[in-house]
Each structure stands twice: as C-alpha cells, then as structure tokens.
Amino acid sequence: MASSTMEKWSSLSGIRAGAGQIEVFRIADEQELQDVIRRTLQAGRKLYSLGAGSNLIGSDGTNEHVAMIDGRKGLAQIRCSHGRFSVGAGVPLS
C-alpha cells in the first residue's frame, strides 16, 4: 500500500499558491492505485488526481480530502494523431 504524507498546496502547484495542506499519495503501480481509490472511497473522502501542478491553485486551509500523484511510467507521454494531441498527466506545461 502506498504511504501518504501531508504536503503544502504550494509545493504541488506550479505557481506555488496555497498555504494549506492535503494528504498526498504518490502512486508507483496499479495495485497502489486501486488500493488508494478503494480506501479513500470507503472512508467517504474525495480523491483529487494531480498531474504536474501547472494548472493548480491550492487552498490556504488544510483539506480533509486526499490527493494522489500517479507516478506510473508512461504518464508523461505526448502523442499526436491526425492533428490531435494526447498529453499524459505527467507532462509539464512548458
């Protein structure tokens, strides 16, 4: 099971906004992903899936919900087909 840490929103946001904290799970494999989703839903908490934080502005208060950062390989891919791009959650905005 993935372990969690309390992290400041500002450390997760590309513009470093948000003084509050949220519990964060960093996912390494499919089993951890399933476990975090199941445990979070059973606890009645909301689950936020975060990418690289480029479009994220955090709260100044501590959040009772859970965030996960999916570190599985392949999420930083960019694909182009027929003039359309598919961009993974791990791709930086720049």
C-alpha positions as CSV (number, residue, x, y, z in Angstrom):
1,M,0.0,0.0,0.0
2,A,1.2,3.5,-0.8
3,S,2.0,5.6,2.1
4,S,0.9,9.2,2.4
5,T,2.4,12.5,3.5
6,M,0.8,15.8,4.4
7,E,2.1,18.4,1.9
8,K,1.5,22.1,1.4
9,W,-0.5,23.0,-1.6
10,S,2.3,25.4,-2.6
11,S,4.7,22.5,-3.1
12,L,2.2,20.9,-5.5
13,S,1.3,24.0,-7.5
14,G,3.3,25.3,-10.5
15,I,2.7,28.9,-9.3
16,R,3.4,27.9,-5.6
17,A,-0.1,29.0,-4.4
18,G,-1.8,27.7,-1.3
19,A,-0.6,27.7,2.3
20,G,-2.8,24.9,3.5
21,Q,-2.1,21.1,3.4
22,I,-3.5,18.0,1.9
23,E,-2.8,14.3,2.4
24,V,-0.9,13.1,-0.7
25,F,-0.3,9.6,-2.0
26,R,2.4,9.1,-4.6
27,I,1.3,6.1,-6.7
28,A,4.0,3.7,-8.1
29,D,2.0,0.8,-9.6
30,E,-1.5,-0.4,-10.5
31,Q,-2.1,-2.1,-7.1
32,E,-1.3,1.0,-5.2
33,L,-3.7,3.0,-7.4
34,Q,-6.5,0.5,-6.7
35,D,-5.8,0.4,-3.0
36,V,-5.8,4.2,-2.6
37,I,-9.0,4.6,-4.6
38,R,-10.8,1.9,-2.6
39,R,-9.7,3.1,0.8
40,T,-10.5,6.7,0.0
41,L,-14.0,5.9,-1.2
42,Q,-14.7,3.6,1.8
43,A,-13.7,6.5,4.1
44,G,-16.1,8.8,2.3
45,R,-13.4,11.2,1.3
46,K,-12.9,12.9,-2.1
47,L,-9.9,12.0,-4.2
48,Y,-8.1,14.5,-6.3
49,S,-5.8,13.2,-9.1
50,L,-3.0,15.6,-9.6
51,G,-0.6,15.9,-12.6
52,A,2.4,18.2,-12.6
53,G,0.6,21.1,-10.9
54,S,0.8,23.5,-13.8
55,N,-2.9,24.4,-13.6
56,L,-3.3,24.0,-9.8
57,I,-4.1,26.7,-7.2
58,G,-4.3,25.2,-3.7
59,S,-6.2,26.2,-0.6
60,D,-4.9,28.2,2.4
61,G,-6.7,25.8,4.7
62,T,-6.0,22.2,5.5
63,N,-8.1,20.0,3.3
64,E,-9.8,16.9,4.7
65,H,-9.7,15.1,1.3
66,V,-6.9,13.2,-0.4
67,A,-4.7,13.8,-3.5
68,M,-2.8,11.3,-5.5
69,I,0.1,11.8,-7.9
70,D,0.3,9.0,-10.3
71,G,4.0,8.2,-10.9
72,R,3.5,5.1,-13.0
73,K,5.6,5.1,-16.2
74,G,4.1,6.3,-19.4
75,L,2.1,9.2,-18.0
76,A,4.5,11.7,-19.3
77,Q,3.9,10.8,-23.0
78,I,2.8,13.1,-25.8
79,R,1.1,11.6,-28.8
80,C,-0.1,13.2,-32.0
81,S,-2.5,11.6,-34.4
82,H,-4.5,13.3,-37.2
83,G,-3.7,16.7,-35.9
84,R,-4.8,15.9,-32.3
85,F,-2.6,15.7,-29.3
86,S,-3.0,13.3,-26.4
87,V,-1.0,14.5,-23.4
88,G,-0.4,12.5,-20.2
89,A,-0.9,13.8,-16.7
90,G,2.8,13.8,-16.0
91,V,3.8,16.2,-18.9
92,P,5.0,19.6,-17.6
93,L,3.1,22.6,-19.1
94,S,6.3,24.1,-20.6
